[in-house]
């Protein structure tokens, strides 16, 4: 088995520092280590890994690095692995990867290869959680911070709670309706990161996307709402509606979205599609 490690040296909070030594000391397979230098490098390096015959590409970074790798690996025979070194690491944690970098690397010695679902928003791939509304607003602001990390992410959320709900028109399964929502998340996996589960019931192998509609709710209930997100119970809230389907069209005047945490201005309407079993994943035994 041949593995290419793609390390984003500026991802997240710097957990990837010294990771090359851990890889050299603990990986039992043949491997190569490469580093990204600018946006798009992980996509390019993943694509070349396919042509060079690597069995696995391991994204060493956050969900943004994972997303770049996914863009090349969809519908290929090269599997994606993840070492969580970003600010949130939602996809890695959903897969069952350890938070400790050295322990996560050791997990790669005992993995299984499975096929999971991937998704697109107006043709652009994503694999974890994406969305419109408040979380896209936060993603844009967070991307501009000099110092990232979980604490600064929470501070930003608390600072921006004056955000007003938007109106969206959604079409799915032959139905059409208007909703006023604080946010709409497109969840292939369960969480944003750091165990903040926006869709605890999401399954990356069920052939369905979870569209999580968070409706307007009283500001004094925000602490309770965030607590439910943290303990994986937000889907039980009366302010949350989850629609499971393969496709949804969203009409909105708000064209700011985030794809796996990365902000993007797109076009209206939004076409969100699930692509079943299109991505091979190297995951620990017993993972999701």
TADAMO-V111902 format. One record per backbone hydrogen bond with DSSP energy under -1.0 kcal/mol. NH is the residue of the N-H (numbers start at 1). CO is the residue of the C=O. E is the energy in kcal/mol with one decimal. If there is no record, write none. Layout:
NH,CO,E ; NH,CO,E
This chain:
3,30,-2.1 ; 4,56,-2.6 ; 5,32,-3.2 ; 6,58,-3.0 ; 7,34,-2.8 ; 8,60,-2.7 ; 11,8,-1.3 ; 14,11,-1.5 ; 17,14,-1.6 ; 19,16,-2.1 ; 22,18,-1.1 ; 23,19,-2.5 ; 24,20,-2.4 ; 25,21,-2.0 ; 26,22,-1.7 ; 27,23,-2.2 ; 30,1,-1.2 ; 32,3,-2.1 ; 34,5,-2.8 ; 36,7,-2.4 ; 41,38,-1.9 ; 44,40,-2.0 ; 45,41,-3.1 ; 46,42,-1.8 ; 47,43,-2.1 ; 48,44,-2.1 ; 49,45,-1.4 ; 50,46,-1.4 ; 51,47,-1.5 ; 52,48,-1.9 ; 53,50,-1.2 ; 54,49,-2.5 ; 55,2,-1.6 ; 56,2,-1.8 ; 57,79,-3.0 ; 58,4,-2.9 ; 59,81,-2.9 ; 60,6,-3.0 ; 61,83,-1.4 ; 66,62,-2.1 ; 67,63,-2.4 ; 68,64,-1.9 ; 69,65,-2.0 ; 70,66,-2.6 ; 71,67,-1.6 ; 72,69,-1.4 ; 73,69,-1.7 ; 74,70,-1.8 ; 75,278,-3.4 ; 76,73,-1.8 ; 79,55,-2.7 ; 80,280,-2.5 ; 81,57,-3.0 ; 83,59,-2.5 ; 85,61,-2.8 ; 93,89,-2.3 ; 94,90,-2.0 ; 95,91,-1.8 ; 97,92,-2.4 ; 104,100,-2.5 ; 105,101,-2.2 ; 106,102,-1.9 ; 107,103,-1.5 ; 108,105,-1.1 ; 109,106,-1.8 ; 110,107,-1.8 ; 112,283,-2.7 ; 114,281,-2.3 ; 116,279,-3.1 ; 117,204,-3.3 ; 118,275,-2.1 ; 119,126,-2.2 ; 120,273,-2.3 ; 121,124,-2.3 ; 122,271,-2.7 ; 124,121,-1.7 ; 126,119,-2.3 ; 130,186,-2.0 ; 131,258,-2.2 ; 132,184,-2.2 ; 134,182,-2.3 ; 137,133,-2.2 ; 138,134,-2.6 ; 139,135,-2.1 ; 140,136,-2.1 ; 141,137,-1.9 ; 142,138,-3.1 ; 143,139,-1.9 ; 145,142,-1.5 ; 153,149,-1.6 ; 154,150,-2.3 ; 155,151,-2.3 ; 156,152,-1.9 ; 157,153,-2.0 ; 158,154,-2.3 ; 159,155,-1.8 ; 160,156,-1.5 ; 163,160,-1.8 ; 166,181,-2.6 ; 168,179,-3.1 ; 169,251,-2.3 ; 170,177,-2.9 ; 171,249,-2.4 ; 172,175,-2.0 ; 175,172,-3.0 ; 177,170,-2.3 ; 179,168,-3.1 ; 181,166,-2.8 ; 182,214,-3.3 ; 183,214,-1.2 ; 184,132,-2.3 ; 185,212,-2.4 ; 186,130,-3.6 ; 187,210,-3.3 ; 188,128,-2.7 ; 189,128,-1.4 ; 192,196,-2.4 ; 194,88,-2.1 ; 196,193,-2.1 ; 197,195,-1.2 ; 197,229,-1.9 ; 199,190,-2.4 ; 202,199,-2.2 ; 206,203,-1.2 ; 209,245,-2.7 ; 210,187,-2.4 ; 211,243,-3.1 ; 212,185,-2.6 ; 213,241,-3.4 ; 214,183,-2.5 ; 215,239,-3.1 ; 221,218,-2.0 ; 222,219,-1.8 ; 225,221,-2.4 ; 226,222,-2.9 ; 227,223,-2.0 ; 228,224,-2.1 ; 229,225,-1.9 ; 230,226,-2.2 ; 231,227,-1.9 ; 233,228,-3.1 ; 236,233,-2.0 ; 237,234,-1.7 ; 240,237,-1.4 ; 241,213,-2.3 ; 243,211,-2.4 ; 245,209,-1.9 ; 248,272,-2.0 ; 249,171,-2.5 ; 250,270,-2.5 ; 251,169,-3.1 ; 257,264,-2.9 ; 258,131,-2.1 ; 259,262,-2.5 ; 262,259,-1.6 ; 264,257,-2.7 ; 266,255,-2.8 ; 270,250,-3.0 ; 272,248,-2.9 ; 273,120,-2.5 ; 274,246,-2.3 ; 275,118,-3.6 ; 278,116,-1.1 ; 279,116,-1.9 ; 281,114,-3.3 ; 282,80,-3.2 ; 283,112,-2.4 ; 285,110,-1.0 ; 287,284,-2.2
